[in-house]
Amino acid sequence: MKQIVLLLLLSIAFQFSVSGQSALSKLKEKKLQSSSSAAKPKHENKKKGLSNHMRPDNVENDAVSGGFNTLSSGNEAAAIDQFDDYSDSDPDAAYGLGLAYYLDGQTDNAVQALNGAVELDAANTDAYYLLGVIYAEQGDYEKSSEALIQLLEIDPADADAWYLLGFLLYHSGYEDEARECLAAVLEIDPEYPDATY
């Protein structure tokens, strides 16, 4: 069983109050368990957990935008071809390529493309989220939490990242901290599905 010390945010502009303390500051130095036998988030419909991360907000390249349209129609193979042409220089294309690979079940290729996306744009929150999802599904809570923390440093109002981090904490035995993450989720979005879990 692998242990990790979470390195969390030193300064953050946006803080969530839970009993007078920010949820992130209370999570400092918690150890998460990574194990192949640990509970893993599963999505019967992989798009379910990604609904807020299926397409970047502002895709500037029309060909890359077309790739996201192709992907949303369910044609991962064609989308992979479309994104691959631009993925070396366009962070949206690199993210789209990673997403298409993930939805096509090619997780190793997805991780490689997503790492390329964050190399091109270190603020690519969608790529960090999907990396967090992939690593969590593989049972690697260390890498998953690292990706989610990087995302939350950029966008502390990402309810999906808070929810997944809460899942990881819960299944690592930190139930109080997991509740704090879920409280942050509900503060961001009171209608968030399953946040009362």
N, C-alpha and C positions, 0 to 999 in steps of 0.2 A: 504494500500500500504506500503510495507516494504522498508526501506532505508538501505543502507550499505555504510560504509566508506571503500574504497579500501585501503588496506595496501600494498604498492608496494615496489619494490626493493630498498634497500639502496645502494648496490654496485653491479655492474654487469659488467662483463668483456667485453661483446659484446654489443655495443649500436647502435641504429639506429638513424641516424640524419634526422630530419625533421625540416626544418627552424632553424637549429642550436641547437635544443634541442632533447633529446631522447624522443621517444614516451612514454616510461614508466614513465619517470620523470614528464612529463606534466599531467599524469593521476592520480598523487598522490592525495589521499583524495577525489576522485569523488564518488558521491553517485549513486548507481544503484537502479532502481526500480524493485522490484519483485512483480509480481501479476499474478493471474490466468488468467487475461484478457490480459496480455501483449503478444506481438508477440513472437512466439517461433519458433526456427528453426525446420523445418520439412524436413524429407528425405523420398521421395516416395520409394526410394531404400535405406534402412538404410546403406548399405555399401558405398554409394556415399560419404558421409561426413567422412568416416573412412578409405579411401583407403590407407593413409599413416600410419595408426595405426591398421591394420588388423593382423599383425604378428610381434612379436619382432625380432630385427635384428639377434640375435644369440641365438637360442634355443638349449641348450646343451643336454636336455633329449630327447632321440629318441621317447619315448612314448608321450611326450608332443608335440613334432613336429608332430607326427601322428595325434594328436588331432586338430592341426591347419589345417592339410590337410583335415581331416573329416569336419571341420567347413567350409573350403573354398568350399567344395562340396555341402554345403547347408544342411547338416544333423546336426542341432543344438543339438538335443536330444542325439545323439551318442557322439558328441563332449563333451557335459556336463558330460557324464559318464566317458570319457577318462580323462578330466581335473580334475574331482573331486578326482580321486585317488591320485593326487600329489599336489593339491592346498594348503594343509596345510604347505608345506615346500618348494615349488618351486614357485617363484614369476611369472614366465612365465605361469605356469599352473593356478595360481590364476587369472592372467589377462585374459587368454584364457577362463576360466570359466565365468568371468564377461562378456566378449564379447559374449560368446555363450548365456548366459542368456539374455543379452540385445537384441540380434538378434532374440531370441525366444519370446520376449515380456515380460520377467520376470524381470522388472526393479528393484524391491526391492532386489531380489536375486543378480542381477548384481551389485548393489551398495555395498552389503555386500561382495561379492567376490573381487571387486575392492579395497575396503578398506583393505581387507586382503592382496592384492598384494602390496599396498604401505606400509603396516606394514612390509612385508617381504623384500621389497626393496624401500626405500624412494626416490630413483631416477627413479622410474618406470614412465616415461613420458607418455607412452601409457595409463596407468591406470588413470593418472590425466586428460588426454585429454578426455577419455571416461566418466569419472565422470563429467567433464565440460559439455559435450554434454547432458548427462542424466539430469542433474540439469537444464540446459537451456531449454530442451524440457518440463520439468515439470514447468517452469516458476520461478524457484528459482535462480534468477540471483546472489544472494549473494554467495551461495554455488558454483555455476558455476564459478564465477569470482575467488573465492578462489582457486579452483582446477587449473584454467588456470594460475593464478599467480604463484602457486607452480611449475607448468610445466615450465613456462618461466624463473623462477629462475635457473632451471637446464639446460634448452635448449632455450636460447633466439632467436634461429634461427628456431623455429617451426612455420611455416607459418599458419598452421591450427589453432593453439592456438591464434595467433594474429588476424586471421580472425574472430573467434568466439568471442573473446573479443571485437573486433570492432562492431560486431553485437549487443552484449549486451549493449555497450555504446550508439550506435545509438538509440536503442529502449528504452533507459533510458533518452534520450534527450541531450546527449553529442555528437552532430554531428561533431564538430571540432576534438574532441579526437578520435572519430570513424574513421574519415578520416586519422588521424595519424597512427592508427593501420593498416588501409588498405595500407597506404604508406609503412609501415614496411613490410607488406605482399609482396608488389610489389618489394621492395628492395631485399627481400629474393628470390622471384620467380616471375620474370616479366610476366610469362605465367599463373599465378595462376587463375583458373576459378572464375569468379564473383568478383574479387578483385576491379574492377572499379565501383562496385555497390555503 
